[in-house]
Amino acid sequence: MMKAIVQHRYGTADDLELREIQVPTPAAHEVLVRVRAASMHADVWHVVTGQPYVLRLMGAGLRKPKNPVPGTDVAGVVESVGKAVTRFRPGDDVFGETIRGMQWIHGGAFAEFVTAPEDGLVLKPAAVTFEQAAAVPTSALIALMNLRDFGRIRAGQRVLINGAGGAVGSMAVQLAKAFGAEVAAVDCTEKLELLHALGADHVIDYTTTDFTKGAGRYNLILDIPGNHSFTQCQRVLTPEGIWVLVAHDNYGKGRHRCLGAIPRMLALMVRALFTRQLPRATFKLPDRQKALALLTQLLETGQLTPHIDRTFPLAEVPAALRHLQTGRARGKIVITMD
Ligand SMILES: NC(=O)c1ccc[n+]([C@@H]2O[C@H](COP(=O)([O-])OP(=O)(O)OC[C@H]3O[C@@H](n4cnc5c(N)ncnc54)[C@H](OP(=O)(O)O)[C@@H]3O)[C@@H](O)[C@H]2O)c1
């Protein structure tokens, strides 16, 4: 048996409980990981609340979460491996994602043990702590995919990151610097110091300055909150510049409870057929193993250092989720097993 956070209906942080449940058994291509740290992020909030409602049809579970244990990002020690696993053995320190692709489901990481597909994990560099490693996967993979694959980032470009002080943004600033870009980072007053520390060349306080009305011109805008229209952002894009929208539901404060950002994304996909300033739609995901290997390399060279806002012990996952929902976290929130 093991301790785990479980949820038996869609709801709020109040619906998450610490329970004793069975340790999962790894399938042939899976690894059983003794969890040392896991991370809290916006996608966990989506599945705990079941919002937008469409995600319930997209595999999360119709009436309640299919998997009762939340958490998708893990760092820990391999306990045992399925019979087809070739890359890991018991005792290896690993980190990665417990879910496949871009699924919106609970991944089981808020527990003492979790199973993960072999191709979702990589070896953890010795100099990186379990807490730091657990902070990386989902947020850095989203940042990497949007900057490199959709935004086609190149050295010497001027890149603006809107919402740069949050989970995805704090990774994106460092990745953009690692790609050799000049980075302008936008967030609220309290997060500007962090943006400087992450390596941003310019910081913009959105409470006093609207970047879409400024004099700066950018080759790439990575927009996490998506609080401006494409037309407004176009004003500050170079003619060949690209606007990549991640879109944030603002923890339920967004207006689209049924479909979330999907209608806006679909409209942009159509518009992308007529302008080079929007990325072409693709449902092909980057190779996760290669992407995690690149992130590992950046962690080893110190070009990527996750900024951890706060850590919470497993029993305090509900408090961690409430903290996430305030939107005040600087960088990442991490769950520890101590
Ligand atoms: N498209 C994809 O591939 C994909 C995949 C998975 C997840 N996601 C989504 O990506 C988003 C990730 O966000 P995250 O994890 O980085 O969230 P986060 O940690 O909450 O960060 C969002 C940041 O945006 C800032 N912000 C809020 N309003 C702003 C404004 N008007 N101007 C500039 N900055 C503003 C917030 O700061 P303050 O609130 O303190 O002002 C915060 O620092 C989530 O919605 C998640 O569901 C996307």
The ligand as a Gaussian input file, in Angstrom:
#p B3LYP/6-31G(d) Opt

LIG

0 1
 N       -1.116000      25.122000     -25.654000
 C       -0.467000      24.148000     -25.050000
 O        0.287000      23.423000     -25.632000
 C       -0.687000      23.915000     -23.604000
 C       -0.439000      22.658000     -23.069000
 C       -0.627000      22.462000     -21.762000
 C       -1.025000      23.544000     -21.010000
 N       -1.278000      24.751000     -21.550000
 C       -1.751000      25.907000     -20.811000
 O       -0.705000      26.821000     -20.727000
 C       -0.981000      27.683000     -19.694000
 C        0.287000      27.674000     -18.875000
 O        0.325000      28.691000     -18.039000
 P        1.330000      28.651000     -16.809000
 O        1.409000      27.250000     -16.299000
 O        2.560000      29.350000     -17.168000
 O        0.428000      29.493000     -15.810000
 P        0.836000      30.391000     -14.595000
 O        1.942000      29.724000     -13.840000
 O       -0.443000      30.710000     -13.886000
 O        1.452000      31.693000     -15.270000
 C        0.715000      32.645000     -15.989000
 C        1.454000      33.972000     -15.862000
 O        0.785000      34.957000     -16.646000
 C        0.723000      36.148000     -15.861000
 N       -0.350000      37.032000     -16.305000
 C       -1.646000      37.062000     -15.929000
 N       -2.289000      38.055000     -16.561000
 C       -1.382000      38.666000     -17.344000
 C       -1.439000      39.774000     -18.225000
 N       -2.572000      40.437000     -18.428000
 N       -0.309000      40.130000     -18.877000
 C        0.852000      39.456000     -18.685000
 N        0.964000      38.422000     -17.840000
 C       -0.140000      38.016000     -17.182000
 C        0.512000      35.639000     -14.450000
 O        0.878000      36.628000     -13.501000
 P       -0.143000      37.309000     -12.455000
 O       -1.419000      36.510000     -12.458000
 O        0.582000      37.298000     -11.157000
 O       -0.349000      38.685000     -12.955000
 C        1.482000      34.462000     -14.425000
 O        2.788000      34.875000     -14.067000
 C       -2.166000      27.095000     -18.949000
 O       -3.359000      27.691000     -19.297000
 C       -2.174000      25.660000     -19.433000
 O       -3.446000      25.077000     -19.354000
 C       -1.085000      24.939000     -22.836000

